[in-house]
């Protein structure tokens, strides 16, 4: 069985304006900035990354209300930005606000 699931916390770095698909579905693109301490082979290191996020539906409307700098956790899956691109994008409809982290 194949599996493609990602849970990632971070900060909304930048956000585009809410738009609608030709079918009328709300759509939102934003950049999630992540930083954490990880352990590998007994060594600690800091990871830093920015990942584009695509959100459709009611979750897009809800996320559009959040300001850049808001801390959130997302659960979704990875896809290519386009058929001919190697850049990955996180697609999600599930998020949780993080308080005080």
C-alpha positions as CSV (number, residue, x, y, z in Angstrom):
1,X,0.0,0.0,0.0
2,X,1.3,3.5,-0.8
3,X,1.0,6.3,1.6
4,X,1.4,10.1,1.3
5,X,0.7,11.9,4.5
6,X,2.5,14.8,6.1
7,X,1.9,16.7,9.4
8,X,3.9,19.9,9.7
9,X,3.8,22.8,12.0
10,X,5.0,26.3,11.2
11,X,4.1,29.9,10.7
12,X,2.1,31.4,7.9
13,X,4.9,33.4,6.2
14,X,3.1,34.9,3.2
15,X,-0.4,34.5,1.8
16,X,-2.0,35.2,-1.5
17,X,-5.5,36.6,-1.9
18,X,-8.4,34.1,-1.6
19,X,-9.6,33.2,-5.1
20,X,-12.1,30.8,-6.5
21,X,-11.6,28.0,-9.0
22,X,-13.7,28.0,-12.3
23,X,-16.1,25.6,-10.4
24,X,-16.5,28.3,-7.7
25,X,-14.5,26.5,-5.0
26,X,-12.5,28.8,-2.7
27,X,-8.8,28.4,-3.1
28,X,-5.8,29.8,-1.1
29,X,-2.1,29.6,-1.6
30,X,0.4,30.5,1.1
31,X,3.9,29.8,2.3
32,X,4.5,27.9,5.5
33,X,7.8,28.5,7.3
34,X,9.0,25.7,9.6
35,X,11.9,25.5,12.0
36,X,12.6,22.7,14.5
37,X,15.3,20.7,16.3
38,X,15.7,17.2,15.1
39,X,17.8,14.2,16.1
40,X,19.6,12.0,13.5
41,X,22.3,9.4,14.3
42,X,22.5,10.8,17.8
43,X,23.2,14.3,16.6
44,X,20.9,17.3,17.0
45,X,20.4,19.8,14.2
46,X,18.1,22.6,13.3
47,X,15.8,22.2,10.3
48,X,14.5,25.2,8.5
49,X,12.3,25.1,5.4
50,X,9.6,26.9,3.6
51,X,6.9,25.0,1.7
52,X,4.1,26.2,-0.5
53,X,0.6,25.2,0.7
54,X,-2.6,24.9,-1.4
55,X,-5.9,24.8,0.4
56,X,-9.4,24.3,-1.2
57,X,-12.9,24.6,0.2
58,X,-14.1,25.9,3.6
59,X,-10.6,25.5,5.0
60,X,-9.3,28.1,2.5
61,X,-11.9,30.5,3.7
62,X,-11.0,29.9,7.3
63,X,-7.2,30.2,6.7
64,X,-7.8,33.4,4.7
65,X,-8.8,35.0,8.0
66,X,-5.4,34.3,9.6
67,X,-2.6,36.8,9.5
68,X,0.9,36.1,8.5
69,X,2.8,35.1,11.6
70,X,0.0,32.8,12.8
71,X,1.3,29.4,14.1
72,X,-0.5,26.4,12.8
73,X,-0.2,22.6,12.2
74,X,-1.3,21.2,8.9
75,X,-2.1,17.7,7.9
76,X,-2.1,16.9,4.2
77,X,-0.2,15.3,1.3
78,X,2.5,16.2,-1.1
79,X,2.1,16.8,-4.8
80,X,4.1,18.3,-7.6
81,X,3.4,22.0,-8.3
82,X,2.6,21.0,-11.9
83,X,3.1,18.0,-14.1
84,X,6.5,19.2,-15.4
85,X,7.7,20.6,-12.0
86,X,9.8,18.9,-9.4
87,X,8.8,21.4,-6.8
88,X,6.6,20.0,-4.0
89,X,3.5,21.6,-2.6
90,X,1.5,20.6,0.5
91,X,-2.2,20.2,-0.2
92,X,-4.4,20.3,2.9
93,X,-7.9,20.8,4.2
94,X,-7.0,20.1,7.9
95,X,-5.3,22.6,10.2
96,X,-5.1,23.5,13.8
97,X,-4.1,26.8,15.4
98,X,-1.1,26.6,17.8
99,X,-1.4,28.7,20.9
100,X,1.7,30.1,22.6
101,X,4.3,28.0,21.0
